[in-house]
Amino acid sequence: MAKPKAGKKPPMALLAHFPSFRWRDAPESPEGYDPILYGDFPKDLKDHYASDLAVLKQHLIPAYEQEDREALRAQNEFRRDQVVLIIGGVIATGLAALPGEAHGPGWKVLAAIVAAGLAAWATRSRDLNAQERWRTSRLRAELLRGEYFLFLGRVQPYQDESCRTRNLRRRVAEIRSGGAS
């Protein structure tokens, strides 16, 4: 098999984002891993930011990880439902398109059963509202990510040393409750 050209992904990369039909949360992050930076905090800066990182690890990182996990779970659920509806629609259409005289009326009944099952699945999918939960959780996670960098940069409202931690806790609570954007 030829090596893919630079910038192009191999054909199996399409399946890398295929939804899982049985969701499993990612394992806990190892000690020292920063989920916002997707790795370790740079060693040459770690000592300088040690107290800030401790505050973030206590007040912001757990909230971020929870929102990120919920966003990934809801995203997978939404994508799974879409795949089921697309594949089910192809199957139902194929069954309904078979000529009735050649294959008997049983295929039409089976097509109707598959279509009814898809209608029930679509109703369930709409009621569970996975796309909206995905969007909301992802927005909250990204807002928390932004607060992480504002806190490290000592940008307003984190400039005053006496109330930085209190402002961070307040802001995390606002974002989690949905009262902030």
C-alpha positions as CSV (number, residue, x, y, z in Angstrom):
1,M,0.0,0.0,0.0
2,A,1.3,3.4,-0.9
3,K,2.2,5.8,1.8
4,P,-0.3,8.7,2.0
5,K,0.8,12.1,0.8
6,A,1.7,14.8,3.3
7,G,-1.5,16.3,4.8
8,K,-3.7,13.4,3.7
9,K,-5.1,10.9,6.1
10,P,-5.2,7.2,5.3
11,P,-8.6,5.8,4.3
12,M,-9.3,4.3,7.7
13,A,-9.1,7.7,9.3
14,L,-12.8,8.0,8.3
15,L,-13.6,5.4,10.8
16,A,-11.6,7.1,13.6
17,H,-14.6,9.4,14.3
18,F,-17.2,6.7,13.8
19,P,-19.6,6.7,16.8
20,S,-19.3,3.9,19.4
21,F,-22.5,2.0,20.1
22,R,-21.4,1.3,23.6
23,W,-19.9,4.4,25.3
24,R,-17.0,4.2,27.7
25,D,-15.6,7.3,29.4
26,A,-11.9,7.9,28.9
27,P,-9.6,6.7,31.7
28,E,-8.6,9.2,34.4
29,S,-5.7,11.5,33.4
30,P,-2.3,10.5,34.8
31,E,-0.7,12.7,37.5
32,G,0.8,15.8,36.0
33,Y,-1.3,15.7,32.8
34,D,-3.1,18.9,32.0
35,P,-6.3,18.1,30.0
36,I,-6.5,21.7,28.7
37,L,-3.0,21.7,27.3
38,Y,-3.3,18.0,26.3
39,G,-0.1,17.1,28.0
40,D,2.2,18.3,30.7
41,F,2.6,22.0,31.6
42,P,6.0,23.1,30.2
43,K,8.6,22.2,32.8
44,D,10.5,25.5,32.6
45,L,7.3,27.4,33.5
46,K,5.9,24.9,36.0
47,D,7.7,26.4,39.1
48,H,6.7,29.9,38.1
49,Y,3.0,29.0,37.9
50,A,2.9,26.3,40.6
51,S,0.5,28.2,42.9
52,D,-1.8,29.1,39.9
53,L,-1.8,25.6,38.6
54,A,-2.7,24.2,42.1
55,V,-5.7,26.6,42.2
56,L,-6.8,25.7,38.7
57,K,-6.4,22.0,39.4
58,Q,-8.7,22.3,42.5
59,H,-11.4,24.7,41.2
60,L,-11.4,24.6,37.3
61,I,-10.0,21.4,36.0
62,P,-12.6,19.0,37.5
63,A,-15.4,21.1,36.1
64,Y,-13.7,21.2,32.7
65,E,-13.2,17.5,32.6
66,Q,-16.8,16.8,33.5
67,E,-18.1,19.2,30.8
68,D,-15.7,17.7,28.3
69,R,-16.7,14.1,29.0
70,E,-20.4,15.1,28.8
71,A,-19.8,16.8,25.4
72,L,-18.0,13.8,24.1
73,R,-20.7,11.5,25.3
74,A,-23.5,13.6,23.8
75,Q,-21.6,14.0,20.5
76,N,-21.2,10.2,20.2
77,E,-24.9,9.7,21.0
78,F,-25.9,12.2,18.3
79,R,-23.6,10.8,15.7
80,R,-24.7,7.2,16.6
81,D,-28.4,8.2,16.1
82,Q,-27.6,9.8,12.8
83,V,-25.8,6.7,11.5
84,V,-28.6,4.4,12.7
85,L,-31.2,6.6,10.9
86,I,-29.1,6.7,7.7
87,I,-28.3,3.0,7.5
88,G,-31.9,2.1,8.6
89,G,-33.3,4.4,5.9
90,V,-31.2,2.7,3.2
91,I,-32.4,-0.7,4.4
92,A,-36.0,0.3,4.6
93,T,-35.9,1.9,1.1
94,G,-34.1,-1.1,-0.3
95,L,-36.7,-3.5,1.1
96,A,-39.6,-1.3,-0.1
97,A,-38.1,-1.1,-3.6
98,L,-38.1,-4.9,-4.1
99,P,-40.8,-5.9,-6.6
100,G,-43.7,-7.3,-4.7
101,E,-44.7,-10.0,-7.2
102,A,-41.2,-11.5,-7.4
103,H,-40.4,-11.6,-3.7
104,G,-43.8,-11.8,-2.1
105,P,-45.5,-9.3,0.2
106,G,-43.4,-10.2,3.2
107,W,-40.7,-7.8,2.1
108,K,-43.1,-4.9,2.1
109,V,-44.2,-5.8,5.6
110,L,-40.6,-6.0,6.7
111,A,-39.9,-2.6,5.1
112,A,-42.9,-1.2,7.0
113,I,-41.6,-2.7,10.3
114,V,-38.1,-1.2,9.7
115,A,-39.6,2.2,8.9
116,A,-41.7,2.1,12.0
117,G,-38.7,1.2,14.1
118,L,-36.8,4.1,12.5
119,A,-39.7,6.5,13.3
120,A,-39.5,5.4,17.0
121,W,-35.7,5.8,17.0
122,A,-36.0,9.3,15.5
123,T,-38.6,10.3,18.1
124,R,-36.4,8.9,20.9
125,S,-33.4,10.8,19.4
126,R,-35.3,14.0,19.2
127,D,-36.6,13.7,22.8
128,L,-33.1,12.9,24.3
129,N,-31.8,16.1,22.6
130,A,-28.2,14.9,22.2
131,Q,-27.2,17.6,19.8
132,E,-28.2,20.4,22.1
133,R,-26.6,18.7,25.1
134,W,-23.4,18.3,23.0
135,R,-23.4,21.9,22.0
136,T,-24.1,23.2,25.5
137,S,-21.5,21.0,27.2
138,R,-18.9,21.8,24.5
139,L,-19.5,25.6,25.0
140,R,-19.2,25.3,28.7
141,A,-15.9,23.3,28.4
142,E,-14.5,25.9,26.0
143,L,-15.5,28.8,28.3
144,L,-13.8,27.0,31.1
145,R,-10.7,26.6,28.9
146,G,-10.7,30.3,28.3
147,E,-10.9,31.1,32.0
148,Y,-7.9,28.8,32.5
149,F,-5.7,31.1,30.3
150,L,-7.2,34.3,31.7
151,F,-6.3,33.1,35.2
152,L,-2.8,32.2,34.2
153,G,-2.4,35.5,32.3
154,R,-3.7,37.4,35.3
155,V,-6.2,39.1,33.0
156,Q,-9.3,40.9,34.4
157,P,-11.0,39.7,36.7
158,Y,-7.9,37.8,37.9
159,Q,-5.5,40.8,38.3
160,D,-6.1,41.4,42.0
161,E,-4.2,38.9,44.0
162,S,-6.6,39.2,47.0
163,C,-9.7,37.9,45.1
164,R,-8.3,35.8,42.2
165,T,-9.4,32.5,43.6
166,R,-12.8,33.8,44.7
167,N,-13.4,35.2,41.2
168,L,-12.3,31.9,39.6
169,R,-14.8,29.9,41.8
170,R,-17.6,32.4,41.0
171,R,-16.8,32.3,37.2
172,V,-16.7,28.5,37.2
173,A,-20.1,28.4,39.0
174,E,-21.6,30.9,36.5
175,I,-20.4,28.9,33.5
176,R,-21.6,25.6,34.9
177,S,-25.0,27.0,35.8
178,G,-25.4,28.3,32.2
179,G,-25.6,31.9,33.4
180,A,-22.4,33.0,31.6
181,S,-21.3,33.3,28.0
